[in-house]
Amino acid sequence: MSSTNDFIAELVRAANEVEKLSLSERIRLIGRGMTTIRQLRPPRTDKEARRMDDVDRLETRSIQAATSCNDETRNRLIEIAAMIRDLHIVLDTGTEIEIDQK
C-alpha cells in the first residue's frame, strides 16, 4: 500500500473515532490533508492563485469544524480523504484534466 493510501486510511479511521481525537490531533490531520491535496493538485495559474478556491474553502470549513462538533469534523475528514483519493487516482492513471474558463 502506498503512503497516500495509508494516509487516506488514517483519515477514515480518525473520522470513525473522531470523539477520541484531541483538538491538536484534529488540526494536525486537517493540516496534513490539506498539504497533501495541494501537493497532488496541478499547478494553478496566477489568476487562479489570487482567488479563493474550493481547497481554500475546504480548509477553512475543516478548521472551523475541528473546533466545533464531532459530526462536522467527521464530515470534513471524510471529504479530505475523498479528495486525496480522487487526486491520487487521477495522477496514477495519467488522466489530464482541462478546465475551460470562459
Backbone bond lengths (Angstrom), bond angles and torsions (degrees), N, CA, C in turn:
res aa  C-N    CA-C-N  psi(-1)  N-CA   C-N-CA  omega(-1)  CA-C   N-CA-C  phi
1 M - - - 1.457 - - 1.531 108.10 -
2 S 1.317 117.09 139.55 1.463 120.94 -179.20 1.526 110.85 -77.84
3 S 1.327 114.76 163.82 1.464 118.73 178.61 1.530 110.81 -63.43
4 T 1.327 116.93 -31.04 1.464 119.78 176.78 1.518 110.13 -65.22
5 N 1.327 116.47 -45.68 1.470 119.63 178.24 1.522 111.53 -63.87
6 D 1.338 115.91 -37.69 1.468 119.57 176.71 1.520 110.92 -61.28
7 F 1.323 116.19 -42.31 1.460 120.04 -179.14 1.527 110.94 -67.99
8 I 1.330 117.27 -39.54 1.465 120.46 176.45 1.527 109.55 -59.20
9 A 1.323 116.90 -44.67 1.468 121.13 178.43 1.531 110.63 -62.43
10 E 1.335 117.08 -39.67 1.468 120.78 177.98 1.530 111.30 -61.96
11 L 1.333 116.33 -41.50 1.466 120.51 178.72 1.532 110.99 -64.26
12 V 1.320 116.83 -42.98 1.470 120.55 -179.42 1.527 110.12 -66.36
13 R 1.336 117.27 -42.79 1.471 119.86 176.92 1.525 110.54 -60.09
14 A 1.341 116.06 -44.29 1.465 120.30 179.61 1.522 110.47 -62.12
15 A 1.324 116.79 -40.47 1.470 120.04 179.15 1.526 110.79 -63.12
16 N 1.318 116.36 -37.17 1.465 120.51 -179.74 1.525 112.99 -73.76
17 E 1.326 116.56 -17.88 1.471 121.03 179.33 1.527 110.45 -125.34
18 V 1.303 116.70 35.13 1.461 121.54 -172.16 1.524 112.86 -58.63
19 E 1.311 116.77 -31.23 1.467 119.51 -178.81 1.528 112.09 -66.46
20 K 1.320 117.37 -17.57 1.471 121.90 179.53 1.535 112.41 -89.69
21 L 1.333 116.86 -8.82 1.465 120.85 -176.37 1.526 111.35 -86.33
22 S 1.318 115.15 137.37 1.468 119.36 172.89 1.530 108.36 -77.72
23 L 1.309 115.74 166.47 1.467 120.08 178.06 1.525 110.54 -58.79
24 S 1.318 117.65 -42.26 1.475 119.87 -179.24 1.529 111.47 -65.38
25 E 1.329 118.16 -35.57 1.463 120.93 176.65 1.529 110.69 -67.00
26 R 1.315 116.46 -40.39 1.473 120.47 178.05 1.535 110.61 -62.00
27 I 1.324 115.87 -47.58 1.463 121.05 -178.98 1.527 110.16 -63.93
28 R 1.331 117.41 -40.89 1.466 121.51 179.94 1.531 110.75 -61.86
29 L 1.330 116.99 -46.52 1.463 120.47 179.28 1.525 111.94 -63.27
30 I 1.314 116.07 -42.66 1.467 120.08 178.83 1.533 109.79 -63.14
31 G 1.316 116.31 -43.97 1.472 119.93 179.14 1.522 112.31 -61.64
32 R 1.342 116.39 -45.52 1.467 119.97 177.22 1.528 111.27 -62.30
33 G 1.331 115.34 -39.91 1.460 119.32 179.60 1.517 112.16 -64.04
34 M 1.310 116.37 -43.86 1.461 119.65 -178.60 1.528 110.75 -68.84
35 T 1.316 117.31 -36.78 1.470 120.83 176.12 1.525 110.08 -63.11
36 T 1.323 116.63 -43.09 1.467 121.05 178.72 1.522 111.00 -62.39
37 I 1.319 116.65 -44.11 1.473 120.39 178.79 1.524 110.30 -59.67
38 R 1.313 116.53 -46.08 1.470 119.91 -179.21 1.532 111.78 -64.20
39 Q 1.323 117.66 -33.34 1.459 120.86 178.64 1.526 111.67 -72.12
40 L 1.323 117.07 -32.18 1.461 121.44 -177.88 1.527 113.35 -83.01
41 R 1.322 116.20 -21.28 1.466 120.11 -178.13 1.513 111.51 -73.96
42 P 1.338 116.43 150.12 1.461 118.46 173.61 1.534 109.72 -67.79
43 P 1.331 117.05 156.33 1.470 119.36 179.46 1.523 111.04 -59.85
44 R 1.324 114.67 145.75 1.466 120.11 179.37 1.517 109.30 -96.58
45 T 1.312 115.27 152.96 1.461 120.11 175.57 1.520 109.16 -74.38
46 D 1.326 116.71 166.28 1.469 120.41 178.63 1.521 111.06 -57.78
47 K 1.334 116.25 -41.51 1.466 120.31 -179.24 1.527 110.03 -63.26
48 E 1.336 117.14 -42.79 1.458 120.90 179.14 1.517 111.45 -66.20
49 A 1.311 116.75 -36.74 1.467 120.99 -177.62 1.524 111.88 -66.73
50 R 1.308 117.53 -24.56 1.470 121.09 -177.46 1.517 113.30 -80.55
51 R 1.315 117.99 -17.07 1.464 118.80 -178.16 1.521 110.13 -113.18
52 M 1.302 114.63 152.59 1.457 120.62 179.00 1.530 108.42 -70.39
53 D 1.310 116.46 131.98 1.465 119.29 -179.82 1.525 110.28 -115.55
54 D 1.313 115.45 -173.51 1.468 120.79 -176.68 1.524 112.38 -60.67
55 V 1.319 117.42 -35.32 1.465 120.21 -179.83 1.526 110.36 -67.94
56 D 1.321 116.82 -41.69 1.470 120.30 176.73 1.528 110.88 -61.53
57 R 1.333 115.90 -42.54 1.468 120.01 179.36 1.533 110.82 -66.45
58 L 1.330 116.67 -39.73 1.463 120.09 177.87 1.523 110.26 -62.20
59 E 1.313 117.25 -41.86 1.463 120.19 179.69 1.532 110.96 -63.49
60 T 1.315 116.44 -44.37 1.463 120.39 179.14 1.528 110.83 -62.17
61 R 1.335 117.08 -47.37 1.468 121.17 179.32 1.520 111.12 -62.85
62 S 1.329 116.95 -36.88 1.456 121.13 -177.74 1.519 111.67 -68.16
63 I 1.305 116.60 -42.92 1.470 119.78 179.32 1.527 110.05 -67.24
64 Q 1.320 116.79 -39.90 1.465 119.55 176.07 1.519 110.61 -62.34
65 A 1.330 117.01 -40.97 1.463 121.30 -179.94 1.523 111.28 -65.07
66 A 1.329 116.61 -38.79 1.467 120.55 -178.04 1.519 111.59 -60.71
67 T 1.316 115.71 -29.44 1.464 119.58 -178.79 1.523 112.32 -94.48
68 S 1.331 117.46 -0.83 1.466 118.92 -178.27 1.526 111.03 -110.90
69 C 1.311 118.14 -98.91 1.472 119.34 -171.44 1.529 112.41 -116.01
70 N 1.324 114.61 159.05 1.464 121.10 -178.74 1.521 112.95 -62.68
71 D 1.330 117.24 -40.43 1.469 120.10 -178.03 1.524 111.54 -62.33
72 E 1.313 117.04 -43.42 1.468 120.43 179.27 1.522 110.85 -66.97
73 T 1.311 116.96 -40.95 1.466 120.37 177.78 1.516 109.95 -61.90
74 R 1.320 116.99 -44.81 1.467 122.08 178.41 1.530 110.00 -57.94
75 N 1.313 117.11 -47.23 1.465 121.04 -179.71 1.525 112.28 -61.19
76 R 1.315 116.61 -41.25 1.463 120.09 -179.14 1.526 111.36 -69.43
77 L 1.335 117.74 -40.08 1.468 120.12 177.87 1.525 111.01 -62.85
78 I 1.320 116.74 -40.23 1.469 120.71 177.01 1.529 110.20 -66.05
79 E 1.318 117.37 -40.99 1.467 121.29 179.28 1.533 110.39 -63.05
80 I 1.324 117.13 -41.80 1.463 121.24 178.00 1.532 109.96 -64.20
81 A 1.326 117.22 -45.23 1.467 121.32 179.16 1.530 110.82 -60.13
82 A 1.324 116.80 -42.29 1.465 121.11 -179.66 1.531 111.23 -65.59
83 M 1.316 116.87 -40.17 1.463 119.82 179.92 1.526 110.23 -66.66
84 I 1.325 117.16 -41.37 1.461 120.62 177.42 1.520 110.10 -62.70
85 R 1.328 116.52 -44.73 1.471 120.77 178.09 1.520 111.25 -57.84
86 D 1.321 116.65 -47.11 1.460 120.71 -178.84 1.525 111.66 -62.87
87 L 1.327 116.87 -45.25 1.465 120.20 179.36 1.524 111.15 -64.71
88 H 1.317 117.01 -38.44 1.461 121.71 179.18 1.530 110.37 -63.63
89 I 1.308 117.32 -42.52 1.467 121.89 178.38 1.527 110.03 -63.00
90 V 1.308 116.86 -45.09 1.466 120.99 -179.63 1.531 110.01 -60.19
91 L 1.321 117.13 -45.24 1.467 120.18 179.89 1.520 111.66 -66.77
92 D 1.326 117.35 -41.33 1.468 120.83 -179.37 1.521 112.52 -64.74
93 T 1.306 117.24 -35.44 1.460 120.24 -178.05 1.520 112.28 -86.50
94 G 1.322 117.11 -9.24 1.467 120.21 -179.95 1.516 112.85 74.80
95 T 1.294 116.96 15.65 1.458 121.62 179.74 1.518 110.06 -66.06
96 E 1.307 116.20 134.64 1.461 120.26 176.38 1.515 108.60 -105.01
97 I 1.318 115.22 134.62 1.449 121.34 -179.36 1.516 108.19 -112.53
98 E 1.302 115.19 126.51 1.461 120.28 178.44 1.511 107.96 -118.89
99 I 1.324 115.14 128.88 1.461 120.32 -179.34 1.515 107.92 -108.43
100 D 1.309 115.44 121.58 1.450 121.28 178.58 1.527 107.89 -87.52
101 Q 1.318 116.58 111.43 1.464 120.59 -177.92 1.526 108.71 -104.56
102 K 1.297 114.64 96.80 1.473 120.34 -178.97 1.488 110.71 -92.65
